[in-house]
Amino acid sequence: MRAVVQRVKMAKVMIDGEVVGEIGNGLLVLLGVGVQDNSDDADYLASKIAHLRIFGDDKGKMNLSLLETGGEVLVVSQFTLWGDCRKGRRPSFIGAAEPAVANGLYQKFIGLLKGKGIQVAEGRFQEMMDVHLVNNGPVTMLLDSAKNF
């Protein structure tokens, strides 16, 4: 699984002008599921993101995690994170999981975060969405579960 994790002051996702998910301080997670991914990948990323120390302490150092700050998470499915642009001019998405598999792991990831007591909002799987955010820092991290086992 791949994730783009952005520390935000606020984030929301809209579909056809309607807000379907919104958070205040916390993390926006764009999540892509690959063909090789399984529940271990979801477990790894959910734990990593919940404990990632990218929030400032009283001295301004990145020492606090989402769990320590009580921040929220907005999770948005993003199959294009598996786009391969090495050949030609059109990305190939053969590395992205089929929708049924991807949605199952996307939902598992969300459930794992909620199970840790984190407030989670989400986009809608396989929908065209407008994502609005105020990046705090900016702080943006790239995570890939395949590079961490």
C-alpha positions in Angstrom: 0.0 0.0 0.0 1.1 3.5 -0.7 0.1 6.6 1.2 0.7 10.3 0.9 0.3 11.7 4.4 -0.2 15.4 4.8 -0.3 17.2 8.1 -3.3 19.6 7.8 -5.1 22.3 9.7 -8.2 21.2 7.9 -9.3 19.0 5.0 -12.5 18.1 3.3 -13.6 16.0 0.4 -16.6 17.0 -1.8 -18.6 15.2 -4.4 -20.9 17.2 -6.7 -20.6 20.2 -4.3 -21.6 18.2 -1.2 -19.1 17.7 1.7 -18.9 14.0 2.4 -15.9 14.0 4.8 -14.2 16.8 6.8 -11.7 17.1 9.6 -9.9 19.8 11.5 -6.3 19.4 12.7 -4.8 16.0 11.8 -3.8 14.1 8.7 -5.0 13.8 5.1 -4.2 10.3 3.9 -4.3 9.6 0.2 -4.3 5.8 0.1 -3.5 3.5 -2.9 -3.8 -0.3 -2.8 -1.5 -2.4 -5.1 -2.0 -5.8 -6.5 0.5 -7.4 -4.1 -1.1 -5.8 -1.0 -2.9 -7.7 1.8 -4.1 -7.2 5.3 -0.5 -7.0 6.7 0.1 -3.9 4.6 -3.1 -2.3 6.0 -2.0 -3.2 9.5 1.5 -1.8 9.0 0.4 1.5 7.5 -2.4 2.1 10.0 0.0 1.6 12.9 2.8 3.7 11.2 0.4 6.6 10.5 -1.2 6.5 14.0 2.3 6.6 15.7 4.2 8.8 13.2 5.7 11.7 15.2 5.1 14.6 12.8 3.2 17.0 15.1 5.0 19.8 17.0 5.6 19.6 20.7 5.8 22.7 23.0 9.2 23.4 21.6 8.1 23.2 18.0 9.9 19.9 17.3 8.1 17.0 15.5 7.8 14.7 18.5 4.1 14.0 18.8 1.9 11.5 17.0 -1.7 11.6 15.9 -2.6 9.6 19.0 -0.9 12.0 21.3 -2.5 15.1 19.8 -6.0 13.7 19.3 -5.9 14.7 15.7 -8.3 13.4 13.1 -7.7 11.6 9.8 -9.4 12.1 6.4 -8.7 9.0 4.2 -9.2 9.3 0.4 -8.8 6.4 -1.9 -6.2 7.2 -4.6 -5.4 4.4 -7.1 -3.3 6.8 -9.1 -0.5 6.4 -6.6 0.2 3.2 -8.5 0.6 5.1 -11.8 3.7 4.1 -13.6 5.0 6.9 -15.8 8.3 5.5 -16.8 7.3 4.6 -20.4 5.4 6.8 -22.8 3.3 9.7 -21.8 0.2 7.9 -20.4 0.5 6.4 -17.0 -0.1 2.6 -16.6 -2.1 1.5 -13.6 -1.4 -2.3 -13.8 0.1 -2.1 -10.4 -3.2 -1.0 -8.8 -5.4 -3.6 -7.2 -8.8 -4.5 -8.7 -11.6 -2.4 -7.2 -13.1 -5.2 -5.0 -9.8 -6.0 -3.4 -8.7 -2.4 -3.1 -12.0 -1.4 -1.4 -11.7 -4.2 1.1 -8.2 -3.2 2.1 -9.2 0.5 2.1 -12.1 -0.3 4.5 -9.8 -2.5 6.6 -7.3 0.4 6.9 -10.1 2.8 8.0 -11.4 0.2 10.6 -7.9 -0.2 12.0 -7.5 3.6 12.6 -10.9 3.8 14.2 -10.0 0.8 16.4 -7.1 2.9 17.7 -9.6 5.5 18.8 -8.9 7.9 16.0 -11.7 10.0 14.5 -11.8 9.1 10.8 -13.6 10.8 7.9 -13.4 9.4 4.4 -14.1 10.0 0.8 -16.1 7.6 -1.3 -14.4 4.8 -3.1 -14.4 5.0 -6.9 -15.9 8.5 -7.0 -14.6 11.7 -8.6 -13.8 13.9 -5.6 -12.6 17.4 -4.9 -10.2 17.4 -2.0 -9.6 20.7 -0.2 -6.9 21.1 2.4 -4.7 23.5 4.3 -1.4 21.8 4.6 0.3 22.6 8.0 4.0 23.2 7.6 3.8 22.1 4.9 4.5 18.5 6.1 4.0 15.7 3.6 5.3 12.2 3.9 5.4 9.3 1.4 4.9 5.8 2.9 5.0 2.5 1.0 4.4 -0.7 3.0 6.5 -2.8 0.5 9.6 -0.8 1.5 9.2 -1.4 5.2 8.8 -5.2 5.8 
